[in-house]
Amino acid sequence: IRHQEATVGRIHAYAKPVIASLPGAAAGAGLGLALAADLRIGTPRTVMATAFATVALSGDFGVAWLLDRLVGPAHARELMLLNPRLDAQACSDLGLLTQVVPEDELEAATAQLARRLADGPTLALAHIRSNLREVPTQTLTEAMRTEVRRHKETGLTADHVEAARAFVEKRPPV
């Protein structure tokens, strides 16, 4: 349990966006690690499978919980109970992959996405991530109250002032 909390749990709770770069297979616990990330980039060789039922296990590393939230309960049940081997296109169609790039471009595409996030408004991105993480356990009213509090906080940052100015001036923010 401690190992799962220190890996998948930590990724899920991390304040900054997390990217998983998947050059090949993600199955079982490895699938849990990949699903805990906010964004996942794969190649045509990327495959995903839950793999648990095939080896008579019920699952771990939060795979059922993460799948339920990422693809919905019906697809989560299908993936957990039937264990289909999903190719990159099927993963992309289900929303399990954010992007599929040629194998020789995976590292550069991952670095480019990481740079885009790192150059972005860090507090706003952290709050967006928190909003998305918390919303499954909140009522609409609770979610809106949380959003307003965080929205006001980010509205007072230099990042917001610069981004709004850049938007009006039709240029990238610095």
C-alpha positions as a Markdown table, in Angstrom:
| # | Residue | x | y | z |
|---|---|---|---|---|
| 1 | Ile | 0.0 | 0.0 | 0.0 |
| 2 | Arg | 2.8 | 2.4 | 0.9 |
| 3 | His | 4.5 | 1.8 | -2.5 |
| 4 | Gln | 1.3 | 2.5 | -4.3 |
| 5 | Glu | 0.6 | 5.7 | -2.3 |
| 6 | Ala | 4.2 | 6.8 | -2.9 |
| 7 | Thr | 3.9 | 6.4 | -6.7 |
| 8 | Val | 0.4 | 6.6 | -8.1 |
| 9 | Gly | -0.9 | 8.5 | -5.1 |
| 10 | Arg | 1.9 | 11.0 | -5.2 |
| 11 | Ile | 1.5 | 11.6 | -8.9 |
| 12 | His | -2.2 | 12.1 | -8.5 |
| 13 | Ala | -1.7 | 14.6 | -5.6 |
| 14 | Tyr | 1.2 | 16.4 | -7.2 |
| 15 | Ala | 0.6 | 20.2 | -7.6 |
| 16 | Lys | 2.2 | 20.4 | -11.0 |
| 17 | Pro | 1.0 | 18.8 | -14.3 |
| 18 | Val | 2.5 | 15.4 | -14.9 |
| 19 | Ile | 3.2 | 13.9 | -18.4 |
| 20 | Ala | 3.7 | 10.2 | -19.1 |
| 21 | Ser | 5.8 | 9.4 | -22.1 |
| 22 | Leu | 4.9 | 5.9 | -23.4 |
| 23 | Pro | 7.1 | 4.3 | -26.0 |
| 24 | Gly | 5.6 | 0.8 | -25.6 |
| 25 | Ala | 3.4 | -1.2 | -23.3 |
| 26 | Ala | 1.7 | 0.0 | -20.2 |
| 27 | Ala | -0.1 | -2.8 | -18.3 |
| 28 | Gly | -1.0 | -3.6 | -14.7 |
| 29 | Ala | 0.8 | -1.4 | -12.3 |
| 30 | Gly | 2.6 | 0.4 | -15.2 |
| 31 | Leu | -0.9 | 1.3 | -16.5 |
| 32 | Gly | -1.7 | 2.8 | -13.1 |
| 33 | Leu | 1.4 | 5.0 | -13.2 |
| 34 | Ala | 0.5 | 6.1 | -16.7 |
| 35 | Leu | -3.1 | 6.8 | -15.9 |
| 36 | Ala | -2.1 | 8.9 | -12.9 |
| 37 | Ala | -0.5 | 11.4 | -15.2 |
| 38 | Asp | -2.5 | 14.4 | -16.5 |
| 39 | Leu | -1.3 | 13.9 | -20.1 |
| 40 | Arg | 0.0 | 10.8 | -21.9 |
| 41 | Ile | 2.0 | 10.8 | -25.1 |
| 42 | Gly | 2.5 | 7.6 | -27.0 |
| 43 | Thr | 3.8 | 6.2 | -30.3 |
| 44 | Pro | 2.2 | 3.8 | -32.8 |
| 45 | Arg | 3.8 | 1.1 | -30.7 |
| 46 | Thr | 2.1 | 2.1 | -27.5 |
| 47 | Val | -0.3 | -0.5 | -26.1 |
| 48 | Met | -2.3 | -0.6 | -22.9 |
| 49 | Ala | -4.0 | -3.4 | -21.0 |
| 50 | Thr | -5.2 | -3.8 | -17.5 |
| 51 | Ala | -3.9 | -7.4 | -17.4 |
| 52 | Phe | -5.3 | -8.2 | -14.0 |
| 53 | Ala | -8.1 | -10.6 | -14.8 |
| 54 | Thr | -5.8 | -12.5 | -17.2 |
| 55 | Val | -3.6 | -13.5 | -14.2 |
| 56 | Ala | -6.5 | -13.9 | -11.8 |
| 57 | Leu | -5.9 | -10.7 | -9.9 |
| 58 | Ser | -8.4 | -8.0 | -9.0 |
| 59 | Gly | -6.2 | -5.0 | -9.7 |
| 60 | Asp | -4.1 | -2.5 | -7.9 |
| 61 | Phe | -2.2 | 0.8 | -8.3 |
| 62 | Gly | -5.6 | 2.6 | -8.6 |
| 63 | Val | -6.2 | 1.4 | -12.1 |
| 64 | Ala | -10.0 | 0.8 | -11.6 |
| 65 | Trp | -10.4 | 4.2 | -9.9 |
| 66 | Leu | -8.4 | 6.1 | -12.5 |
| 67 | Leu | -10.1 | 4.3 | -15.5 |
| 68 | Asp | -13.5 | 5.0 | -14.1 |
| 69 | Arg | -12.7 | 8.7 | -14.0 |
| 70 | Leu | -10.9 | 8.8 | -17.3 |
| 71 | Val | -13.1 | 6.8 | -19.6 |
| 72 | Gly | -16.3 | 6.4 | -17.5 |
| 73 | Pro | -17.7 | 3.4 | -15.7 |
| 74 | Ala | -18.9 | 1.4 | -18.7 |
| 75 | His | -15.5 | 1.5 | -20.5 |
| 76 | Ala | -13.7 | 0.9 | -17.1 |
| 77 | Arg | -15.7 | -2.2 | -16.5 |
| 78 | Glu | -15.0 | -3.5 | -20.1 |
| 79 | Leu | -11.2 | -2.8 | -19.7 |
| 80 | Met | -11.0 | -4.4 | -16.2 |
| 81 | Leu | -13.2 | -7.4 | -16.8 |
| 82 | Leu | -12.3 | -8.3 | -20.4 |
| 83 | Asn | -8.7 | -7.0 | -20.6 |
| 84 | Pro | -8.6 | -6.0 | -24.2 |
| 85 | Arg | -5.1 | -5.1 | -25.5 |
| 86 | Leu | -5.6 | -1.5 | -26.8 |
| 87 | Asp | -3.4 | -0.3 | -29.5 |
| 88 | Ala | -2.4 | 3.4 | -29.8 |
| 89 | Gln | -5.4 | 4.3 | -31.9 |
| 90 | Ala | -7.8 | 2.7 | -29.5 |
| 91 | Cys | -6.1 | 4.4 | -26.6 |
| 92 | Ser | -6.3 | 7.7 | -28.3 |
| 93 | Asp | -10.0 | 7.1 | -29.2 |
| 94 | Leu | -10.8 | 6.5 | -25.5 |
| 95 | Gly | -8.9 | 9.5 | -24.4 |
| 96 | Leu | -6.1 | 7.5 | -22.7 |
| 97 | Leu | -3.5 | 9.1 | -24.9 |
| 98 | Thr | -3.4 | 12.8 | -25.4 |
| 99 | Gln | -1.2 | 12.6 | -28.4 |
| 100 | Val | 0.4 | 9.9 | -30.7 |
| 101 | Val | 3.6 | 10.8 | -32.4 |
| 102 | Pro | 6.2 | 8.8 | -34.5 |
| 103 | Glu | 8.6 | 6.9 | -32.3 |
| 104 | Asp | 11.6 | 9.0 | -33.2 |
| 105 | Glu | 9.6 | 12.2 | -32.2 |
| 106 | Leu | 8.4 | 10.9 | -28.7 |
| 107 | Glu | 11.2 | 12.5 | -26.7 |
| 108 | Ala | 11.1 | 15.8 | -28.4 |
| 109 | Ala | 7.2 | 15.9 | -28.3 |
| 110 | Thr | 7.3 | 15.2 | -24.6 |
| 111 | Ala | 10.0 | 17.8 | -23.9 |
| 112 | Gln | 8.0 | 20.4 | -26.0 |
| 113 | Leu | 4.8 | 19.7 | -24.0 |
| 114 | Ala | 6.7 | 19.8 | -20.7 |
| 115 | Arg | 8.3 | 23.1 | -21.8 |
| 116 | Arg | 4.9 | 24.6 | -22.7 |
| 117 | Leu | 3.6 | 23.7 | -19.3 |
| 118 | Ala | 6.7 | 24.8 | -17.4 |
| 119 | Asp | 6.5 | 28.2 | -19.2 |
| 120 | Gly | 2.9 | 28.6 | -18.4 |
| 121 | Pro | 1.2 | 30.2 | -15.4 |
| 122 | Thr | 2.3 | 27.8 | -12.6 |
| 123 | Leu | -0.2 | 28.8 | -10.0 |
| 124 | Ala | -3.1 | 28.7 | -12.4 |
| 125 | Leu | -2.1 | 25.3 | -13.7 |
| 126 | Ala | -1.8 | 24.0 | -10.2 |
| 127 | His | -5.2 | 25.3 | -9.3 |
| 128 | Ile | -6.7 | 23.9 | -12.5 |
| 129 | Arg | -5.2 | 20.5 | -11.6 |
| 130 | Ser | -6.6 | 20.7 | -8.1 |
| 131 | Asn | -10.1 | 21.7 | -9.4 |
| 132 | Leu | -10.1 | 18.7 | -11.7 |
| 133 | Arg | -8.9 | 16.3 | -9.0 |
| 134 | Glu | -11.4 | 17.5 | -6.4 |
| 135 | Val | -14.5 | 17.8 | -8.6 |
| 136 | Pro | -15.6 | 14.1 | -8.4 |
| 137 | Thr | -16.2 | 14.4 | -4.7 |
| 138 | Gln | -17.9 | 17.8 | -4.7 |
| 139 | Thr | -21.4 | 19.0 | -5.4 |
| 140 | Leu | -21.8 | 21.6 | -8.1 |
| 141 | Thr | -22.1 | 24.4 | -5.5 |
| 142 | Glu | -18.9 | 23.2 | -3.7 |
| 143 | Ala | -17.0 | 23.0 | -7.0 |
| 144 | Met | -18.1 | 26.6 | -8.0 |
| 145 | Arg | -17.1 | 27.9 | -4.6 |
| 146 | Thr | -13.7 | 26.3 | -4.8 |
| 147 | Glu | -13.3 | 27.6 | -8.4 |
| 148 | Val | -14.2 | 31.1 | -7.5 |
| 149 | Arg | -11.7 | 31.2 | -4.6 |
| 150 | Arg | -8.9 | 29.9 | -6.8 |
| 151 | His | -10.0 | 32.1 | -9.7 |
| 152 | Lys | -9.8 | 35.2 | -7.6 |
| 153 | Glu | -6.4 | 34.2 | -6.3 |
| 154 | Thr | -5.0 | 33.6 | -9.7 |
| 155 | Gly | -6.6 | 36.9 | -11.0 |
| 156 | Leu | -4.2 | 38.8 | -8.6 |
| 157 | Thr | -1.0 | 37.3 | -10.0 |
| 158 | Ala | 1.5 | 38.9 | -12.4 |
| 159 | Asp | 0.9 | 35.9 | -14.6 |
| 160 | His | -2.7 | 36.9 | -15.1 |
| 161 | Val | -1.9 | 40.5 | -15.8 |
| 162 | Glu | 0.7 | 39.6 | -18.4 |
| 163 | Ala | -1.5 | 36.9 | -20.0 |
| 164 | Ala | -4.4 | 39.3 | -20.3 |
| 165 | Arg | -2.2 | 42.0 | -21.8 |
| 166 | Ala | -0.7 | 39.6 | -24.2 |
| 167 | Phe | -4.2 | 38.4 | -25.2 |
| 168 | Val | -5.4 | 41.9 | -26.0 |
| 169 | Glu | -2.1 | 42.7 | -27.8 |
| 170 | Lys | -2.4 | 39.4 | -29.8 |
| 171 | Arg | 1.0 | 38.1 | -28.8 |
| 172 | Pro | 2.4 | 35.2 | -26.7 |
| 173 | Pro | 2.6 | 35.9 | -23.0 |
| 174 | Val | 6.0 | 36.2 | -21.4 |
